[in-house]
Amino acid sequence: MSEDRLRDDVKKKGVLGVLYFLGNSSYGAILGLVANFFFTIYLTPAEYGLYFIVLSLITIFTYFTDLGFAASLVQKKDPEEEEFYIAFTIQLLLVTTVVTVGVILTPLLIAQYKLTTAGIGLYIAMLVSLFILSLKSIPSTRLERTLEYSKIVMTQAVEQTVFYTISIIFLLLHFGVYALAIAVLVRSLIGVTLIYYFTGWRPHIKFNMARARSILKFGIPFQSNVFLAIVKDELLNMYLVQQLGFSAMGYVGWAKKWAEAPLRVVLDNTNRVMFPIYSRYQDDKERVGKTLEKVVFYNSLKLLPIMAGVYIIMPLLVEIIPQYQKWEVALSSFNFFLISALFVSFTTPFITVFNSIGKVIYSVRFMVLWIVLNWTVVPLSIMFMGYQGVGIAFAINSLSFVFVIYVLKRLVPFHFWSSVRMPVTATAGMLLCLLLIKSSVFDPYILTATLVITGPIIYGLLLYLMGGSKVFHEVKHIFLQPTT
């Protein structure tokens, strides 16, 4: 296969990968919306806060089960089969150790955070799930290397369906937090079974010090970035729950979860697909820059109108859905987290580029900056504004994205404003029109339906008038290119 044809094939598989993940994320988002509706009905803010904090605890434990093996194997140009076995062996040892330590620490966590019996059950279920899901890491990496995203997506879709369905059923049966514990365990068992079925890969226990060092040479610096992210976010959550309590953390968790939902749907999956593609082109900085401009453009094209829309719609949903009215006090926090999510949507693709071209040190430096900002601004904010200060602090800290752009421009040539100009302008026009509609329609039910229908139409028309037809032609060109 010629170099040009190989490049086109990688490009098409990358776009298909994004679409696979986006399709699955859209499906998962619908399920998640339904499930979260039931969560907010049947879980109190305190229980929701408990769930939020247990997830943070498990994220902390997860770090110690992975020394960047997956990222290292994806980033390597031609890893040998033995390296996959070695990575699996080391990870199995790590996760066994971490889960054991997690169980031993249970009495301390009960005393420190006043965990209820249900909270303990959820925590133990999460630990068991952590062990099972860690077994997916290496076979999933093999699928990523060959850009077989459809199999990864199918596994995720089944996992999501199982988790949300079981959660809802047991919540309806009034199991409370135990419903989530049961769903987590069943999901992990089904997920690990499917991923091994799709890969046909069979793990072996094997170790070689020289090859282990080769894997860890990239993996440990990469994972050090993950560790810093944990200090920045998860350990901060553990601090906040001690200062604010579970109920306040429930409000913070609700606001943050919904404000960042567009990022989880669009950004996470795009970055997962783009990491191996950037790595393939890591020696061609100009091509990396052009690809980055396209990624930023298409991310903004999807994310900006969604964020503007949820800013307008969320207060109406809280008003018209009785069971959501308990979250009304968290709406101001939601708005500030939304501002933070907006700027994070610009930052995240740039950090992915740093990692994929072997400049992990820059990612680490920015993580240190964000740790300092979070652990300085957030405690000061909650001192004066309580839990509302968390969202305000995140919004302030997210403005640091301008420094990320400045540094990356010195390594990779790209044009930021030209990438976001069309989505920003069209979104601003849509937001203005929606605000005008909102000021003239007073029935909340009619207003909500009107905004949901007219918002996408207005945005689409504005894009078309600004030359958006070129976007559709480019996508069509990508899919009509031959791949063999």
Disulfide bonds with the S-S distance in Angstrom:
none
